[in-house]
């Protein structure tokens, strides 16, 4: 059971002062967060690609590369790379470079993207949303398989027996599929035999169990070894010394972030009752003291089949020292508790 952190490198206004942090400052802070995550024994840190004023994460590979020589064992991944609007050759080169700098710790989580700002920015048509992803994942996996590539598609110039460099340290650079929870994404990942990450950010997390089973069924149908497949969760959360403190500290920024997106997407207003409901044991917020958060992650593993849990913190701007403390508690108290309990459970299951 792997435990980690994800960030979109938020630069939204401070909920108390209204001050907006510079992109440069927040970028430097997140490198410190990655270094701390490595020091406290977390398994993975992911940066999600976005192209908006309120996020500084347009280039995950560059940010992760800044942290690579400062860390020793933590895996470094995108969360996600918006592959539909990216050149697969450049994506592979960027993460192969990260793999070299980190001595074999790079990963890619590829997704279609729930934010679409990158499409007009890079000159892509949203009508080609699905076709672009299918074509680009095919090319990315082909580059991963072979140093010399011959390939042709409908949205990009053909490649005729050309080399793609540098090559990664890892024999096969890990590529995951990131999904917002659609059956199509789960089936696609299963048929390709790729690990799957689900964005479990609302409702009852156990409702995702049928989707995981569908993913495994598709993988088995395609002849892949289901026992080797990994399933991850990207879930919003925060850890503090006690649950009431965690809830109070995390609510203002979470409410701001939810309502900013909600205004764009037509969601209902996010108030304290919505937050409290999501914080319950059957809710999708992993907010509380270390034992509370650990038990919710354990439940997710047992009832959904998640083998990697990545806590998205913060959802909006929070003081850097609070984020650092949450990461410290996640690594030193939550992760050991989860691993211990899951190890016992798996031994009992045989």
C-alpha positions in Angstrom: 0.0 0.0 0.0 1.6 3.2 -1.2 0.8 6.6 0.4 1.6 10.0 -1.2 0.6 13.5 -1.9 -0.6 15.5 -5.0 -0.6 19.2 -5.6 -1.8 21.6 -8.4 0.5 24.3 -6.9 -2.4 26.6 -6.0 -2.1 30.4 -6.0 -5.6 31.4 -5.0 -6.2 34.4 -2.7 -5.5 33.8 1.0 -9.0 33.4 2.6 -8.1 35.8 5.5 -5.9 38.4 3.9 -6.9 38.2 0.2 -3.2 38.3 -0.7 -2.3 36.2 -3.8 1.0 34.4 -3.6 3.3 34.7 -6.6 3.8 31.7 -8.8 7.5 31.8 -8.0 7.0 31.6 -4.3 4.5 28.8 -4.5 6.8 26.8 -6.8 9.6 27.1 -4.3 7.3 26.0 -1.5 6.1 22.9 -3.3 9.7 21.8 -3.9 10.1 22.0 -0.1 7.0 19.9 0.3 8.3 17.2 -2.0 11.6 17.1 -0.1 9.8 16.7 3.2 7.5 14.0 1.8 10.6 12.1 0.9 12.2 12.6 4.3 9.1 11.3 6.2 8.9 8.1 4.1 6.0 8.8 1.7 6.0 6.8 -1.5 5.0 9.3 -4.2 4.4 12.9 -5.0 2.4 14.1 -7.9 2.0 17.4 -9.7 -1.1 18.0 -11.8 -0.8 19.9 -15.0 -2.9 23.1 -15.3 -2.8 26.2 -17.4 -4.7 28.7 -15.3 -3.8 31.9 -13.3 -4.7 30.2 -10.0 -2.3 27.3 -10.5 1.5 27.3 -11.1 1.7 23.8 -12.4 1.9 24.1 -16.1 5.1 22.0 -16.3 5.0 19.1 -13.8 8.2 17.5 -15.1 10.2 20.7 -14.5 9.0 21.1 -10.9 9.6 17.5 -10.2 13.1 17.7 -11.7 13.9 20.6 -9.3 13.1 18.2 -6.4 14.8 15.1 -7.9 18.4 15.7 -6.8 17.1 16.8 -3.3 15.3 13.5 -2.7 16.3 9.9 -2.4 13.5 7.4 -2.7 10.1 9.1 -3.3 8.6 8.5 -6.7 7.8 11.6 -8.8 4.8 11.7 -11.1 2.5 13.9 -13.0 -1.1 13.9 -11.6 -2.1 14.3 -14.4 -0.4 15.0 -17.7 -3.1 16.3 -20.0 -2.1 14.0 -22.8 -4.8 15.1 -25.2 -3.2 18.5 -25.7 0.4 17.4 -25.4 3.0 16.0 -27.8 3.7 12.5 -26.7 7.3 12.7 -27.9 8.0 15.7 -25.7 6.1 14.2 -22.8 8.3 11.1 -23.0 11.5 13.1 -23.3 10.6 15.3 -20.3 9.8 12.4 -18.0 12.8 10.3 -19.3 14.9 13.3 -18.3 13.2 13.4 -14.9 13.9 9.6 -14.6 17.6 10.2 -15.3 17.8 13.1 -12.7 16.0 11.0 -10.1 17.8 7.8 -11.0 14.7 5.8 -11.9 11.9 7.4 -9.9 9.8 9.1 -12.6 6.2 8.2 -13.6 3.5 9.6 -15.9 -0.2 9.7 -15.0 -1.9 10.5 -18.3 -5.4 11.8 -18.5 -7.7 13.6 -20.9 -8.1 16.5 -18.4 -11.1 17.9 -16.7 -9.8 21.4 -17.3 -9.6 22.4 -21.0 -7.6 25.6 -21.0 -4.7 23.8 -22.7 -6.6 23.0 -25.9 -6.9 26.6 -27.3 -3.5 27.5 -25.7 -1.7 24.8 -27.8 -4.0 25.0 -30.8 -6.1 21.9 -30.4 -9.8 21.5 -31.1 -12.0 20.3 -28.3 -14.1 18.3 -30.8 -11.0 16.0 -31.1 -10.9 15.5 -27.3 -11.3 11.7 -27.4 -9.4 11.1 -30.6 -6.4 13.0 -29.5 -6.1 11.1 -26.2 -6.5 7.7 -27.9 -3.9 8.6 -30.6 -1.5 10.1 -28.1 -1.5 7.3 -25.6 -0.9 4.9 -28.4 2.2 6.9 -29.5 3.4 7.4 -25.9 3.4 3.7 -25.3 5.1 2.9 -28.6 7.9 5.3 -27.7 8.2 3.6 -24.3 8.6 0.2 -26.0 11.2 1.1 -28.5 14.0 3.6 -29.0 13.3 3.9 -32.7 9.7 4.7 -33.6 7.7 4.4 -36.8 4.2 5.7 -36.4 1.4 7.6 -38.1 -1.9 9.1 -37.0 -4.5 11.7 -37.8 -3.5 14.7 -35.7 0.2 14.7 -35.7 3.0 14.4 -38.4 4.2 10.8 -38.9 7.4 9.5 -37.4 9.6 7.3 -39.7 12.2 5.2 -37.8 13.4 8.1 -35.6 15.0 7.8 -32.2 13.5 9.4 -29.1 16.0 10.5 -26.4 17.0 10.4 -23.7 16.0 6.9 -22.7 14.9 6.4 -19.1 16.8 4.6 -16.4 13.8 2.3 -15.8 13.4 -0.4 -18.3 9.8 0.6 -18.8 8.8 4.1 -17.7 5.6 3.7 -15.7 2.5 5.1 -17.3 -0.8 5.2 -15.5 -4.2 6.3 -16.7 -5.9 9.0 -14.7 -9.7 9.0 -14.6 -12.5 11.1 -13.2 -14.5 8.0 -12.7 -16.0 7.1 -16.1 -16.5 3.5 -17.3 -14.8 4.3 -20.6 -11.6 5.4 -18.9 -11.6 2.3 -16.6 -12.1 0.0 -19.5 -9.4 1.7 -21.6 -6.9 1.4 -18.8 -7.8 -2.3 -18.3 -7.5 -3.2 -22.0 -4.1 -1.5 -22.1 -3.0 -3.2 -19.0 -2.0 0.1 -17.4 -2.4 1.1 -13.7 -5.4 3.3 -13.0 -5.8 6.4 -10.8 -9.3 7.5 -9.8 -10.2 11.0 -8.7 -12.4 10.2 -5.7 -13.4 13.6 -4.6 -17.1 13.3 -4.0 -19.8 11.0 -2.8 -19.2 7.7 -1.0 -15.8 6.3 -2.1 -17.1 2.7 -1.9 -19.3 3.6 -4.9 -16.1 3.3 -7.0 -15.7 -0.4 -6.2 -17.8 -1.5 -9.3 -15.6 0.7 -11.5 -12.4 -1.1 -10.2 -14.0 -4.4 -10.9 -14.9 -3.3 -14.4 -11.3 -2.2 -14.9 -10.0 -5.6 -13.8 -12.5 -7.4 -15.9 -11.4 -5.5 -19.0 -7.8 -6.3 -18.2 -8.4 -10.0 -17.8 -10.4 -10.0 -21.1 -7.3 -8.5 -22.8 -5.0 -11.2 -21.3 -3.3 -9.0 -18.7 -2.2 -10.3 -15.2 -4.8 -8.7 -13.0 -2.8 -9.5 -9.8 -0.1 -7.1 -11.0 -2.4 -4.2 -11.7 -2.3 -1.1 -9.3 -5.3 1.1 -8.6 -4.7 4.6 -7.1 -6.9 7.2 -5.5 -6.5 11.0 -5.8 -8.5 12.3 -2.8 -8.8 15.6 -1.0 -7.5 15.6 2.5 -5.7 17.2 5.4 -4.1 15.9 8.7 -3.7 17.7 12.0 -3.1 16.7 15.6 -6.8 16.3 16.3 -9.9 16.0 14.0 -11.7 19.1 15.1 -8.5 21.2 14.5 -8.0 19.6 11.1 -11.6 20.3 10.1 -11.5 24.0 11.2 -8.1 24.6 9.5 -9.0 23.0 6.2 -12.6 24.3 5.8 -12.0 28.0 4.7 -9.7 27.2 1.8 -11.7 24.2 0.8 -14.9 26.1 0.6 -13.2 28.9 -1.4 -11.7 26.4 -3.9 -15.0 24.4 -4.3 -17.1 27.5 -4.9 -14.6 29.0 -7.3 -14.8 25.8 -9.5 -18.5 25.5 -8.7 -19.3 28.9 -10.2 -17.5 27.9 -13.4 -19.2 24.5 -13.6 -22.6 25.1 -12.2 -22.3 23.2 -9.0 -24.4 23.8 -5.9 -23.0 26.2 -3.3 -20.5 24.5 -1.0 -21.3 25.3 2.6 -20.2 23.9 6.0 -22.9 21.2 5.9 -21.6 19.9 2.6 -18.1 19.9 4.1 -19.1 18.1 7.3 -21.0 15.5 5.3 -18.0 14.8 3.1 -15.8 14.6 6.2 -17.8 11.7 7.7 -16.4 8.2 7.5 -18.4 7.4 4.4 -17.5 10.7 2.7 -14.7 11.6 0.3 -12.8 14.1 2.4 -9.9 12.5 4.3 -9.7 15.2 7.0 -8.9 14.5 10.6 -6.3 13.3 13.1 -3.8 10.6 11.9 -5.9 7.7 13.2 -9.1 8.9 11.6 -7.5 9.5 8.2 -5.7 6.1 8.5 -8.9 4.2 9.1 -10.6 5.8 6.1 -7.7 4.9 3.9 -7.7 1.3 5.2 -11.4 1.1 4.5 -10.8 2.3 0.9 -8.2 -0.4 0.4 -10.4 -3.1 1.8 -13.7 -2.1 0.1 -12.6 -0.5 -3.2 -9.2 -2.2 -3.9 -7.0 0.9 -3.8 -3.3 0.1 -3.6 -2.0 3.7 -3.8 -3.6 6.6 -1.9 -2.6 10.1 -2.9 -3.8 13.0 -0.7 -4.5 16.2 -2.6 -3.5 19.0 -0.2 -4.3 21.9 -0.1 -7.4 22.4 -2.3 -6.8 26.1 -2.2 -4.2 28.4 -0.7 -3.2 27.5 2.9 -0.2 28.6 5.0 2.9 26.6 3.9 3.7 25.6 7.5 0.2 23.9 7.8 0.7 22.0 4.6 4.2 20.9 5.7 2.8 19.7 9.0 0.0 17.7 7.3 2.6 16.0 5.0 4.8 15.2 8.1 1.8 13.6 9.9 0.8 11.7 6.8 4.3 10.2 6.5 5.2 9.6 10.1 1.8 8.6 11.6 -0.8 7.8 8.9 1.3 5.8 6.5 2.9 3.4 9.1 -0.6 2.8 10.6 -2.1 2.0 7.2 0.7 -0.2 6.1 0.7 -2.2 9.4 -3.1 -2.8 9.3 -3.1 -3.7 5.6 -0.3 -6.1 6.1 -2.2 -7.9 8.8 -5.4 -7.9 6.8 -3.6 -9.4 3.7 -1.9 -12.1 5.9 -5.4 -13.1 7.2 -6.8 -13.2 3.7 -4.0 -15.5 2.7 
